[in-house]
Amino acid sequence: MSAMVAASDSSVEVDLHRLQLRFSDTRLTDRRAIDNLAQSIERCGQLLPCIAVPGGGAEVPLVDLVLIDGYRRVAALKRLGRDTARIDVWQCDLAEGLLQTLVRAQARRFDPIEEALLLRELVHGLGLSQNEVARRSARDVSWVNRRLALLTSLPQECLQAVCQGSLSCWAATRVLGPLARANASHAGALLRATTREELSTRDLAQWYSHYQRSTRAVRERMAAEPALFLQSLQAREQERAIDELSAGPEGQCVKDLRHLDAVVGRVRERLLMLSKQELSGELVEILQRVRASLVRWCQEIGRYDDQARDPQCGADVEPPEQGRASHRTRAEHLTEHGSEYTEEADRKVTTGNENSTIRATGSAS
């Protein structure tokens, strides 16, 4: 710890009502973490003291304390109905206390937005320059500037959602922030859906990945009903899993071999366009390896020749393609039509799924 900071000789018990929670807006709400802390404190007591500085300066006694670190611990204590907290009082000013909080190794690592909010307090609230903050926190100026830029790049509603714990820092900086700069109305709709539907960070990442590859018309539908679009993706994955289960390993072999046949055809066409002089050493080496693999594989494939010539062999096995239902899946219909999905289409899809289930059950028995 810096020589400018002098901690009290021992922790003291301080009434919670005497603590000024001046920097509560710089900390993100994490209800799960607070619940875990409350359980730990109830079981083992408060193991790690909070940190505060005198509100009127180092010369003022323990009358008016500003909480610097330990906001989650204070929230956990209040949840347990406790009246006091164990506090380490640093005899320094507010700026030095905040700077030392950034430098110090804490029980948890701050999120980038929490660091940005603390830096904003130092620069705009307490009047320190970015150069001074960087020097006194053992950082470089570019780091301070990048952290502060996080706040200016996020809409206020998005930043508020992060602070309230309804939106992750990752989703805010990697999804909502870039989306807001490209299309503010779509970002607003997605943020409202996130709060309303409780979409996870994984959901938002999946939605944004498809959004980047979609046409303008599809993006409009995705932004209008993000939860419905995600449901369509989930339904499609379920349909794909059902198809794979129904087809079995032999069906997967058919699918992969057809893909392999198409790839081989494309490579043959491209190789015919090249002269011997245009073949690179790397390409020749790979061709030789592939040829050796194919020779070995052709010898293994030979054992299936007798089975292929026997018309009775495998006659009772339904080809995977014929075994599939010809109906449109729910996932395809949802993706294409979104909220215009009708009860009649739902009834058709449900009937088709029942038929698929009956065929799969019959094959399994």
N, C-alpha and C positions, 0 to 999 in steps of 0.2 A: 504494500500500500504506500501511496505517496507520503512524503514527510509532512505535507501540508495537512494531511488528515490525521487527526488524533482521536482514536476511539476511546470510549469510556473504559475504565478498568474492568468492569463487568457489566453484563446485561442487566437491565432494570425492567421491572414490571410497570407498564404504563397503561392507564385507562384508555380504552379505545376511543372514547369521545374527545380525548385530548390530542388525537392525531389528526393533522390536516392531510386529507387525501388529495393533495393539489395535483398530482400527476396521474390520477386514476385513468384519465382519458388517453394516456400514452400506453396503456397496457391492454392486451387483448383478453377478452373474456373466454375462459375455457372451463365450462361447467364440469367436465369430467375430471380435469386436474384439480379443481376445487373440491370435488367430492372425494377424490383420493386423498387429498391433504387433510380434509376433515376426518376421514376414517383413521389416518395415521396419527393425527393429533389426539383424537379420542382414545386411541390405543396406547400411544407411547408418549404423549405430551408434545409440546412444541420443541422440536430438536434444534431448529435453526432460527436464530433471532432475526427479527426484521431490522431494518436500518433506517434511521431518521437523523435529521439535522435540526438544530434550533431554528425556529422560524424567524426570529429576530436577529440571527447572527450567532457567532460562537460565544459571545459574551453573555447571552441570555440563558438562564438555567432551564430546567425541564418544565417549562410552563407552556410553551407553544412549539410543538414539534411537527415538522413536515416529513411525511413518510417518503423515503427515497426508494427503498426496495422492500418487498414483502407484501405486495397488494393481494396476492392470492392467499397468503397465509392469514391476512386480516379478514378476508372474505370467508375463509374456512372457519376461523374463530367465531365470527358473527353467526355463521350458520349453526354452529354448535351452541350458541347462546352464551359464549364467554364474554366477560367484561374487560379483560386485560390481555395484553400481548407482551411477549418478551422482546425488548428493543435494545439494540446497540446504538448509542448516540455518538455520531461523528461530530467533532468540534471543528466544523468548517462551514463555508457558505454553500448556498444551494448549487451554484455552478460546479464547484469542486466535488460536491457529493454526487451529482449526476455524472460527471466525467469519470469519477472513480467507479461508479456503477457499471459504466461501459467497459472500463479496463479490467475490472475485477472478474475472476472466474466465479460464476454464480452456480447455484444448484441446478438451474435450468438455463438453456441457451435462449437468448432473445430472438424473436422473429425479426426479419429485416424491417418490417413495418414498425415494430416496437422501437427498434433502434432509430428509425427515421423520425418517429414522433418525439423521442427524447432529444434528438439533435435539433428538431424544430423548436423545442422549448429553450434549448441553449442559445440558438441563433436569434430567433424572433422574440422569444419571451424574456431572456436574460441579457440579450444584446451582445453576445460574443460573436466574433467573426469566425468564418469557416476555417481560416488558417489557425486561429487560436484554438478552436475546438479540436482540430486535427493534431496540433502539437501536444495539447494537454491530455489527449486520449490515446496517444501513441498510434495514431492512424495517419494516413496521407489525405491530402485535400480532395483527391479524386474520389476516395471512399465516402467522405462526407457528402460530396456533391451528388454521387450516385444514390445514396440513401435518401437525400432530400428530394431527388427527382422522382422517387417512387411515389411520393405524396402528390406531386403536381401532375403525374401521369394517370392518377386514378380519380374517377368521379367521386364526388363527396358521398353519394349514396353507397357506393362500393366500399369506400374507406370506413364508413359507419358500420356497414355489415361485417367487415373484418373485425372491427373493435368490439362488436357485440357477440362475436363468435359464431355467427350464422354463415360465414364465408371464410374459407381458408386463405391464408396469405398466398399460397401457390396459385390457387384459382384466380385470385384477384390480379396478381401480377402477370400470369401466363395466359389467362383466358379473358377475363372481363376488361382488363386494362387495354390490351391490343384491340379487342373488339370494339370498345368504346371509341377509340381513335378512328376506327374504320367506319363504324355505323353505330351512333349513339343510341338510336331507337331500338336496335336489336339487342344492344348490351343492357339497356334498361328492362326490356321484356325478359331477358334471360335472368337478370338479377331478381326480378319480381317472382319469376317461376322458381328460382332457387330457394327463396324464402318461403314461398307458398308450398312447394312440393317437397322441400328438404332434400334437394338433389345433392349427391355426394361429389367430392372432388373427382372421383373416377368418372361419374356421370358427365360432369362438365367437360373433362378432358376428351371423352368419347364424342360428345356432342360437337365440340369445337373442331375436332379432327375431321368429322364429316362435313361440317360447315365450310371449312376451307376448300373442300373439293367439290362443293355443290354449286349448281347454277343459281342465278338470282331468284328465280321463281321458287325453287326448293328452299332457299335460305329464308324467304319470307314465311313459308309454312313452318320451317323449323323454329324461327324466332317467335311465331305466334303461339305455338304449342310445343315447347321443348320436351315436356314430360311425355306427350303422346308420341313424339318422334323416338324418344328413348325406349318407350314401350314397344314400338315397332321393331327396333333393333333387337331387343330382347326376344321378341316373338320369332324373329328370323333365326336367331341363334338356336332357339329351342327347336324350330322346324329342322334346321340343319343337323342338330344332334339326333333327332328322331330318324331322319333319313339315313344317317350313318349307322345308327343302331339297327335299323331295319335291313340295310344292305349288308351289314356284317363285313368281315375282313375281305371276302371275295368281291363285294361291291366296291370297297376301297381300292382293291387291286385293279379292277376294271377302270375306275376313274383315273387312277395314277397312270396306268398304261396308255390310256387315250391321251392324257396330257403329254406323256413321254413321246408318243408317236407324233404328236403335233410339233413338239420341240425339235425332234430329229428332222422332221420335214423342213422346218424353217432353217435349221443349220445347213442342211444339204443345199437348199436354194442359195444361201449366202456364199457357201464355199464354191459353188459353180461360177459365181461372179468373180472369183479371185484367180489370178494366175499363180503358178508356182513361185514366181519371184516376189509376189505380194504376201506370201505366207510368212508371218513372223516366227521367230524361234519359239516363242511362248505358245503360239497357236499350234505349231507342229508337235510340240511336246505334249500338249493336252490331247491332241488327236490320237497320238500313239497310246496314251494312257487309256483313253476311251475305247480304242480298238481292242486293246488287251482285255479290258473289262467285258466288252461285248462278246469276245471269243469265249471267255469262261462262262458267261451267262448263257450263250447259245447252247453250250454243252449241257447246262442244267435244264434249259427249256426243252431239250430233246426228250426228256422223260415224260412230258405231257403229250407227245405226239400220238401215242396209242389211245389215250383218253379222248383226244380230239377226233380220232377216226371212228370211235365206237359211238354209234347213234343212240344207244341205250344208256350210256354213261352220263349221269347228271340230267336225265330227261325230266325228273320230277322237281328240279330246282328252277324256280321262276327267276328270269333275268332281273337284276335290280331295277333297270329302267322301266320294265313292264310292271313291276310291283309298286311303282310310285303312283300316288294319286294324281289325277290330271287337274284337280281343282286348284284355284289360286289360293295361296296361303294367306293367313291373316297378316303376317309380316309384310308381304308384298302389297297387300291392299292398304294397310296402314301407312306404309311409306309413300305410296303414290297419292292417296287421297286424304290422309291426315284426318281432320275432324269431320270430313264428309262420310266417314265410315258408317254404313247403314246396318239396320237390324237384319235385313235380308241377306246381305253379304256375310254377316256374322253367323247366320243360320247355315249358310252354305259351307262356310269354313268349318263350323263345328261338326256338320255331317261328314265332311271329308276327313276330319281328324279321327272321327269314330271309325270310319272305314279303314283308315290306315292302321289304327290300333287293333282292329279285328284281324287284319292281314298279318300284322306283326305277331299277334298272339297265336294265330294259327300256325305260323312258321316255327315259332318257338316250341309249340307243343308237338 
